[in-house]
Amino acid sequence: MTQKGEAVLGKIRSKAKSTGNVGVYSLADLPIPSTPLSKGNPDMPTDLKAEIDPTSGFLNLKWKNKNATQR
């Protein structure tokens, strides 16, 4: 049932997107999806640290960003 429901919702979204007609949602008795909010550009990273893992040789990068919790 879940897979069939997802397939139907996918078809409804596809039809609304391809036609540019959000009225398709009303016909299907579904709410119109909200517009995603812009998060803006990320801030400049600070406290950049680079380490090479002695076992694997991988390069590990770490940094801080004051807006990291918003992303």
Secondary structure, DSSP 8 states (H G I E B T S, - for coil): -HHHHHHHHHHHHHHHHHHT-THHHHHTT----------------EEEEEEE-TTT--EEEEEE-TTGGG-
